[in-house]
Amino acid sequence: MSLSHTAAEYMLSDALLPEPSSSRAKGLRLELPSDRLLKFVTVGLPLCLVSLAFAREFTAGTQISCFSPTNFTGKQSAYTDTACWDSLIHHGFDAEGRAVTKSLWALKVFPYSLLVVAVLMYLPYLLWRYAAAPALHSDLLFIIDELDKSYNRSVRLVQHMKKVQQASAEPERFWEEYDRARRERYFEFPLLERYLSCKQHAHALVFIYILRNLLLLLFLAATCLYLVFLHLNIFFQDEFNCSITTGLLQGEPHIPPLIPCKLVFFSVFQLISLSIGSVYVLLIPVVIYNALQLCQWDKGLLSVYEMLPAFDLLSRRMLTCPLNDLNVILLFLRANISELTSFSRLNAVSALREATANKEDIDTVIDFMTLLAGLETTKPKH
């Protein structure tokens, strides 16, 4: 065997991809980077700020300061603060002098409402994790494995072609058989392509993904409206008049009808609400962008794999409306491109194909491998 044939065998054996390890199944990303960022911000921000609010409450002690009369004892002043904090009702008068009351109780439950917001923001993630992630994991694992296997099949096919060509007494006859096999699609690996085609007619993943983004958008908008309501109705009133004419001090002489009080934590709650509201408003376009990604195909990945024999999902115009499960799978394949070992190889072959002088001799990875193996000297020009 000549040195060139030996070098070609070594080259082709090095071109084969290693067998996938068991860690591939554990390393698959079942969330897009933008979705992961949204989850961390929408859930983590209210939890972080509410922890600061609770820490402020525990360290500062009382959350209210009432201006009790000078003749009150220490116990009476403490009772006044407690009673006004428990009621949180502002007593005032309208333009006609009639007594009106306004409840400020939303301030007391504001930290707990942020916990509810964090739970609501986590619900779309739970929906995706339990309703779509298992099926998506199976699809990605199968498709990635088949794409790598298709690449290896192409390389092994070139190895076999090289041995047949060396044993053939008529090189021209060999290339005639090769061209006929290509025309009759003997090199086709239909399982993967038909599987991807079937995914164009499925809509379970795309429905759940759109529902996830719609729920997240709804919760973001509801939270912003809730914070706007608090600012317009409550968060501009850090002082209020409290009535303590009932309870333990009801029978005490010289009890004023109303006692002015001031909320100590008011500025903290204002800062927290403004921070959450501004961040959530900025995240709304991100959620809309995630949903609009499904309105166009990611053709870059599949176009690279058209270097495989008879893999022409794009050239045969099989990609129709992008709102289907195949488009969702393509987005997640792009996010898991590090697990797709054959992509870097085929991407390099595609780049070399553009740089070569005789582009008409390279249609698939098999053509490129035959050129590298030194079989192009006897291959007839197209």
N, C-alpha and C positions, 0 to 999 in steps of 0.2 A: 504494500500500500504506500502511495506516495506521501510526501510530507504535506502537500496541500490538502489531500483528503483527510489526513490525521488532524490537521489544524481546523478543518471545517467541522469535523465531528466534535472536537473540543468546544468550538465556538457554539455549536448548536446545543450541546449539553449544558453549557453555561447559560444559555438563553432560557432554559426551563425555569419556571417558578418553583420554589420549595413548597412542600405540602403545607396547607394551612394548619396553624396550631390551634389548640383548644381555647386559647385566650381570645381568639377573634370574636367568638360569641359574647364574651363578657365585655369586650372593648367597644362594641357598637354603640354609637350615640343615637338615642331615640328622641332627642330634642335638638332643634335647630339652635345655633348660637344666639340668635335674636330672641327666641322663645325662652332660653335659659336666662338671658339677661333680664327679660321682663319678669320672670318668676322671682328672681332674687330681689329686684327693686320693688315690685308691687307688694310682695309679702314681707320682705325684710325691712323696708323703710318704716311702715307703721309700727312694726314690732320694736324696732330700735327706738323710735321716738316715744312710744308709750312707756317703754322701760325707763327712759329719761324722765318722763312725767311722774311715774310712780316713785322713782328715786328722789325727785324733787319734793314729792309729798312726804316721803318718810323722813327726809333730812330736815325739811323746814318745819315739820310739825303741823300747826294749824294752817288751813288754807284760806281763812277769812279773818278779818280784823274789824270788829265793831266798836264804835265810839260810845261806850256806855256812859251814863251820867256819873258825875263825880261822887255821888252818895252811894254808889253801888259797892258792895264788898267784892273781894276777889272771887268768891264762889259765884256770886251773881253775874259778874262779868264773864266768867268762864261758861256759865249756863247760857248767857246771851249769845256768845259766839257759837256754841253747839246748837242752840235752837235755830238760829238764823241759817247756819250751814245745813241743818236737816231740812228746813223748809225751802230755802232759796226762792222766796216769793217777793217780788218787788211791789211795794204799795205806793201808788202815786195818784195823781189827779189829772183828769183830762182838761180840755180847754174850757169846759163849762163848769169846772170845779167838782165834778163827781168823782168819787173814789174808784180807782181801777187797780187791778192786780195783774201782774205778769210773771209767769213762772220762768225761772232760770235753771230749772232742773237739768236741762241738757248739758250744762257745764259740768255737773257732777258725773254724768255718765259718759262724758266725752272720751276719757281714756279707755273705757270699756268698749265704746263704739269703734275705736281704732282696732281693738282685738277682733271685733266682728268683721271689720274691713279686711284684715289680714286673712281671716278664714275664708271670706268670700273670694279673695284673689287667689287662694290656693285651690279652690274648687275646679277651675278649668284645667289645672295641671293634673288633678286626680282623675278627671274625666278622660284626658288623653292617656294617662298612664294605665288605666285599667280597661278602657274601651278600645283603644287603638294600638298602644305600644306592643302588646304580645303579637298581634298579627303583623305589624310592621317589622318587628324583630325577625320573624320567620321569613318574611319576604326579602329583607335585606340580606340575611344570611344565605338564602338560596341563590339570589341573584349575584351577589359578590362571589360566591363559590363557583357558580356556573361561568361567570365572566373570566375568572382566572383559569378555570379548566378549559374554556374555549381557546384561550391563548396558548395553553400548553398543548392542546390537541393540534393547533396549527404548527407549532414547532416540531412535534413528533411526526406530523405529516410530512414536513420538509425532510426530516431525518430519513423517513421511509422512502421518499422520492429520491433522495440522494443515493441510497443503496440500490434502488431499482435502476436509476440512471447509470450507475457504475457497472451494473451487471448487464445492461442492455447493449446489444450489439449494434442497434440502429438508433442513434440519438435523435434523429429527426422523427422517427416513429414514436419515441417516448414523448416528445413535446406535442405531437398531434393528439396522443391519448390524453395528455394533460389538458389541452385546450378543450377537447370534447367533454372531459369530466367537469370542467368549469362551466361550460354552456349548459350541461344537463344537471348542474347543481349537486354533484356528488359530494362536494365538500361542505354541504350545508349541515349546520347543527341546529335543528329546528326547535328543540325543547325550550331554550331560553327565549328565542324570539317570539314563539307562540305564547309563552307565559307572559311576556311583557305586553303582547297584543291583547291578551285577555284582561289584563289590568286596566286597559283603556275603557272597558265596559263595566268596571266595578267603581262604586262611588262611596263605599263605606268610610274609607280613610279620609277622603276629601270632605265628606259631610261632617265628620267628627272634628277635623281640623278647623273648618269654617265655624262650626258651632263653638269650639273653644275660643276662637278669636272674638266671636260675637258676644259670648258671655263675658270675656275679659273687657271688651269695649263697653258693655252695659254696666258692669261693676265700676269701671273707671269713671264713666259719666255720672252714675248715681252718687259716687263718693264726692265728686266735684260739686254736684248740685247740693248735697248735704252740707258741705263746708260753706258754700255760698249762702245757704239758708242760715247757718249759724252766725256767719259774719253780719248778715243784714239784720238779724233779729236779736242776737245776744252778744256777739263779740265786740260790740261798741259800748257796752254798759258794764264797766268794772265797778261802779258804785250803785248801790240800791238801798232802799229804805225797808227795814225789817220791822215787823210787828211782833211784840212779845207780851201782848195783853192777855194771852191765854197761857195755860200751863201752870208751873210753879209760881210764877211771878204775877199771877192774875190778881191776887188779893193784896199785893204790896202797894203801899201808898206812894204817890209821886212817881208813878211809872209813866214815862212819855209814851204817846200812842205809836210813834215811829222812831226807830233808832237807825242812824246812817251806818252802813257797813261798806267795806271795800274788799274786793277779791284779790288776795295776794298773788295767786298763780295766774292771773289773767293774761299777762304778757307772755308767759310760757305757752299757754294754750294758743294764743294768737300766732306765735312763731311756729308752733307745730302744725297748725292747720294750714298756714301759708306755705310751709315747706312741702307738705304732702300734696296740697292742691296744685302748686306750680309744677312739681315733678310729674304728677298724674296727667296734667294737661299736655306736657311735653311727650308723654308716652303714648298718647292717643294716636298720633300719626305713625308711630312705630307699629302699633297693632294693625292699623289700616294697611300699612305697607306689607306686613306679613301675609295678610289675607289676599292682597292684590298680586303676590308672587305667583299665585295659582292661575293667573289670567294669561300667562305666557309660558312657553316650553323652555326648558333648559336643554337646548340642543347640542351644547358643546360637548357633553359627556358621551352622548350616543354617537355623535359624529366621529369621535376618536375610535369608537369600537366598530365603526363600519370598515375599519382595516381588517377585521376578522372575515373569513370567507362566508359569503352569502348572508351577512348580517346587515340588511339594508332596510331597517325600520324607518329611516328617514327618507331614503331615496324612493321608496315605494309609496311615500305619502300616507303612511299608516297613522301618523300623528294628527288627530282631528281636534276636537274641542279639548282644551287643556284642563277643564274641570273634571278630572277623574283621578283614580288612585295611582296611575302610572306617573303623573306629574308630581304627586306627593313623594313617591318613591325616588324619583330623580332628584328632588331637593335633598332628601336624606342621604342618597348616595353621594351627592356632592359634599355633604357634611361629614361623611365617613370615607372620604377619598384616601385617607391614610391606610385604611384596611384593604383597599383595592389595589393590590400590588401590580396587577397587569396594566393599570391605567398609565403609570409612569413609563412603562416600557413602550406601550402603544403610542403614547404622546410623543416620545422621542422618535419612534419610527415615523410618525406623521410629520414631525418637523424635518427629519432627514429626507422624507419624500419630497417636501417642498424645495429642499436645497439641491436635490440631485438633478443632473442634466437631463437624463432620460426618464421623465415622469411617466411616460406612457408605458414603461415596463413595470410599473409598480401600481397595482390595484389593491392588493391585500397584503397582510403580513407574510403570507406564504411567498408572494413575489419578492418581497424584500429579503426574506431569509434565503431564497434561492440565489439572489444576487450576492449576498454576503458569503454564501457557501461556495461561490465560484462556479455556479452552473450557468451563469448568463452567457458564457462564451459559446455555448451550443444552443441556447434558447433563441428561437427565431423572433425577429422584431414584429411587433403588432402593426 
